[in-house]
């Protein structure tokens, strides 16, 4: 069986499909530059790396342009940001894009898809509600390679390192970092990555450190050097950074929104805060900074939860069974 997966580079969805290409026989990843989506019809001209695939698997935003006659199309919702709530966290151009062509393309993908999946129950429910879709959406969680993302040797002494991993966008909650940092104890530093965007735009506070754009291959090392993951996001389809940090044995302080309650067990694997509650984020980080034992217990709980619920093998087997049922 041959599966063809055209995917834009540089995001969590690409990471998940890359893992499938490395672990599922017959799964072929066709990567493309996301700038091609400026003129989406170009996507239908991508050179196929697979002759006569049995299945095409991509994301719903541009899957419409990859469909082929009599070849089943499988689409996976890795996130959904076309609803009214996300307007306040989007730029003007993003809002226009989301409400016009991207919504049209997504509806077209739903009509043409043989099978639809989502990476969380939250995302599946949101898609059904916002697009008034009454069909089936199968949930297959993203998987983490726990042989790669694993706990490192914990340091003794020194400052407590709180990691923010992701693009510095409003959706990721980057606009809250400086305000949270100002409320942290003096022995705590927030280290943040810049993702695809190299301009930080963050104030130069003494406890805000820019790690820059980190290659994905180095992320296990970055998680292992941290003590806590800070995830003040507004919307997550799954929460890949949270799951990776959990696999590395970190407690997570995150927003109680979207898919995150499916990953983070409040009080056991970390703490879930109300959206934009700067005081709560700072309070929980300060409390964890004072308790190495609590960080250890929560980290161990998270590691086991990823092994049980979000393993790479579980994801691969889920898609393998799905593709076999179609062919």
C-alpha positions in Angstrom: 0.0 0.0 0.0 1.3 3.4 -1.0 0.3 6.6 0.9 1.1 10.0 -0.5 1.3 12.9 2.0 1.9 16.4 0.7 2.7 18.7 3.6 3.9 22.2 4.2 7.1 22.4 6.3 7.7 24.2 9.5 4.9 23.2 11.8 3.7 20.5 14.2 1.6 18.8 11.6 4.7 18.3 9.4 6.5 16.8 12.4 3.7 14.2 12.9 3.6 13.3 9.2 7.4 13.0 9.1 7.2 10.5 11.9 4.6 8.5 9.9 6.9 8.5 6.9 9.8 7.1 9.0 7.8 4.5 10.8 5.0 3.4 8.4 6.1 1.3 5.4 4.7 2.7 2.2 4.1 6.2 3.6 5.7 8.9 1.5 6.0 12.5 2.6 6.1 15.2 -0.1 7.3 18.4 1.6 6.6 21.8 0.1 7.4 25.4 1.0 4.4 27.0 2.7 4.9 30.1 0.5 3.3 28.1 -2.3 0.0 28.5 -0.5 0.0 32.2 -1.6 -1.3 30.8 -4.9 -2.8 27.4 -3.9 -3.5 26.1 -7.4 0.3 25.6 -7.7 -0.1 22.9 -5.1 -1.8 20.6 -7.6 1.3 20.8 -9.8 3.6 19.4 -7.1 5.8 16.6 -8.6 4.5 13.3 -7.2 7.1 11.2 -5.5 4.7 8.3 -5.6 3.2 6.8 -8.8 -0.4 5.8 -8.4 -0.8 6.1 -4.7 -3.5 4.1 -3.0 -4.3 6.9 -0.5 -3.6 10.6 -0.2 -3.2 12.0 3.3 -2.9 15.7 4.1 -4.4 18.5 6.2 -7.8 20.0 5.3 -6.6 23.5 4.6 -5.2 22.7 1.2 -6.2 19.0 0.7 -8.7 20.1 -1.9 -5.8 20.8 -4.3 -4.3 17.3 -3.8 -7.4 15.2 -4.5 -7.2 12.8 -7.4 -10.0 10.9 -9.2 -10.8 7.6 -7.5 -8.0 7.9 -4.9 -9.3 8.0 -1.4 -8.4 11.3 0.4 -7.8 11.2 4.2 -7.6 14.6 6.0 -6.3 15.2 9.5 -7.3 18.3 11.5 -4.1 19.2 13.5 -5.8 22.4 14.6 -8.7 24.7 13.8 -8.7 28.5 13.9 -11.5 29.5 11.6 -14.1 30.1 14.4 -15.2 33.5 15.7 -13.3 33.2 19.0 -10.0 33.3 17.2 -10.6 36.6 15.5 -9.2 38.6 18.5 -5.9 36.6 18.2 -5.5 37.0 14.5 -4.2 39.8 12.3 -6.5 41.6 9.9 -5.0 39.7 6.9 -5.3 36.4 8.8 -9.0 37.1 9.6 -9.7 37.8 5.9 -7.9 34.7 4.9 -9.6 32.5 7.5 -13.1 33.7 6.7 -12.9 33.5 2.9 -10.6 31.2 0.9 -9.4 29.0 3.8 -12.9 28.3 5.1 -13.9 27.5 1.5 -10.9 25.2 1.0 -11.7 23.4 4.3 -15.3 22.9 3.4 -14.2 21.5 0.1 -11.8 19.1 1.7 -14.6 17.8 4.0 -16.9 17.2 1.0 -14.2 15.3 -0.9 -12.6 13.3 2.0 -13.1 9.6 2.3 -12.1 9.7 5.9 -11.5 12.5 8.4 -9.4 12.4 11.5 -8.4 14.8 14.3 -5.5 14.9 16.7 -7.8 15.6 19.7 -11.4 15.2 20.8 -11.6 19.0 21.3 -10.6 19.8 17.8 -13.0 17.2 16.4 -15.9 18.7 18.4 -14.9 22.3 17.3 -14.9 21.4 13.6 -18.3 19.7 13.9 -19.8 22.7 15.7 -18.3 25.5 13.6 -18.7 23.9 10.2 -22.0 22.3 11.0 -20.5 18.9 10.1 -22.4 15.8 11.1 -20.1 13.2 9.7 -17.6 11.0 11.6 -14.3 12.3 12.7 -11.9 9.7 14.1 -9.5 10.8 16.8 -5.9 9.7 16.6 -3.6 11.5 19.0 -0.2 12.6 17.8 2.6 10.4 19.0 6.0 11.2 20.7 9.2 9.2 20.2 9.9 8.4 23.9 13.3 7.0 23.0 14.3 10.4 21.7 12.3 12.7 24.1 13.3 11.3 27.5 14.3 12.8 30.8 17.8 14.2 31.2 20.1 14.4 34.2 18.7 17.1 36.5 21.0 19.9 37.6 21.6 20.8 41.2 21.5 24.5 42.2 21.4 27.4 39.8 18.4 29.2 38.4 15.1 27.5 37.7 14.7 27.4 33.9 11.2 27.8 32.6 10.9 27.0 28.9 8.5 28.5 26.3 8.6 26.5 23.1 6.9 27.8 20.0 6.4 30.7 17.6 6.1 34.1 19.2 2.5 34.6 18.1 -0.6 35.7 19.9 -2.1 32.3 19.5 0.8 30.8 21.4 0.4 33.3 24.2 3.8 34.9 23.6 2.3 38.4 24.5 2.0 37.2 28.1 5.6 36.2 28.7 6.9 39.5 29.8 4.1 40.1 32.3 4.5 36.6 33.7 8.3 37.1 34.0 7.8 40.3 36.0 6.0 38.3 38.7 8.5 35.5 39.0 10.9 35.0 41.9 14.5 36.2 41.3 15.9 32.7 40.9 13.7 31.9 37.9 14.3 32.6 34.2 12.0 32.1 31.2 13.9 30.8 28.2 12.0 31.1 25.0 12.5 29.9 21.4 11.5 32.0 18.4 10.2 29.2 16.2 10.0 30.3 12.6 10.2 34.0 13.5 13.6 35.3 14.4 12.6 38.7 15.6 11.6 38.4 19.2 9.6 41.5 19.9 9.9 40.8 23.6 11.2 43.2 26.2 14.8 42.8 27.4 14.0 41.7 30.9 16.8 40.1 33.0 14.8 36.9 33.4 13.7 36.6 29.8 16.3 34.8 27.7 16.1 34.3 23.9 17.3 30.9 22.7 16.6 31.8 19.1 15.4 29.4 16.4 16.2 25.9 17.6 16.4 23.1 15.0 13.9 20.4 15.8 16.6 17.8 16.2 17.9 19.8 19.2 14.6 20.1 21.0 15.1 17.0 23.2 18.2 18.6 24.6 16.4 21.9 25.2 13.6 20.2 27.1 16.1 18.2 29.2 17.9 21.4 30.3 14.6 22.9 31.5 12.8 22.5 34.8 9.2 23.6 33.8 7.3 24.1 30.6 5.3 27.3 30.3 2.5 26.9 27.7 0.1 30.0 27.9 -1.4 29.2 24.6 -4.8 30.4 23.3 -5.6 27.5 21.0 -4.0 24.1 20.4 -5.2 21.3 18.1 -3.1 18.9 20.2 -0.2 20.5 22.0 2.9 18.9 20.6 5.3 21.0 22.7 3.5 20.0 25.9 3.6 16.3 25.0 7.3 16.5 24.1 8.1 18.2 27.4 6.0 15.7 29.3 7.9 12.9 27.7 11.1 14.6 28.9 9.8 14.5 32.5 8.8 18.2 32.9 5.8 19.5 34.8 3.6 21.8 32.6 2.0 25.0 33.5 -0.5 25.6 30.7 -3.8 27.3 29.7 -7.0 25.4 30.6 -8.2 25.6 27.0 -8.8 23.6 23.8 -7.0 20.2 23.8 -4.7 20.8 26.7 -6.9 19.1 29.4 -6.6 16.0 27.3 -2.9 16.0 27.9 -2.2 17.8 31.2 -3.9 16.4 34.3 -4.3 19.4 36.6 -2.6 18.9 39.9 -0.8 15.7 38.8 1.2 16.6 35.7 1.2 20.3 36.2 -1.3 23.1 36.5 -4.0 24.5 34.2 -4.7 28.2 34.4 -7.5 30.3 33.1 -6.9 32.0 29.8 -4.6 35.0 30.2 -4.5 34.7 34.0 -1.0 36.1 34.4 -1.1 35.8 38.2 -2.0 32.1 38.2 0.8 31.3 35.7 3.4 33.1 37.9 2.0 31.7 41.1 2.2 28.0 39.9 5.7 28.5 38.5 6.9 30.1 41.7 5.4 27.2 43.7 7.1 24.5 41.5 10.4 26.4 41.6 10.4 26.0 45.4 9.6 22.2 45.3 12.1 19.9 43.5 10.1 16.9 44.8 6.9 18.2 43.2 8.6 18.8 39.9 10.0 15.3 40.0 6.7 13.7 40.8 4.8 15.6 38.2 7.5 14.9 35.6 7.4 11.2 36.3 3.6 11.2 36.0 3.8 13.0 32.7 6.4 10.7 31.3 4.2 7.7 32.0 1.1 9.4 30.6 2.9 10.0 27.3 4.0 6.4 27.2 0.5 5.2 27.9 -1.6 7.6 25.8 0.7 9.5 23.3 3.4 7.0 22.2 4.7 7.0 18.7 3.7 3.3 18.3 0.1 4.1 19.2 -0.1 6.8 16.6 1.5 4.7 13.9 -0.7 1.7 14.6 -3.8 4.0 14.6 -3.0 5.2 11.1 -1.9 1.8 9.9 -5.3 0.3 10.9 -7.1 3.2 9.3 -5.3 3.0 6.0 -5.7 -0.8 5.9 -9.5 -0.4 6.4 -9.7 1.9 3.4 -7.6 -0.1 1.0 
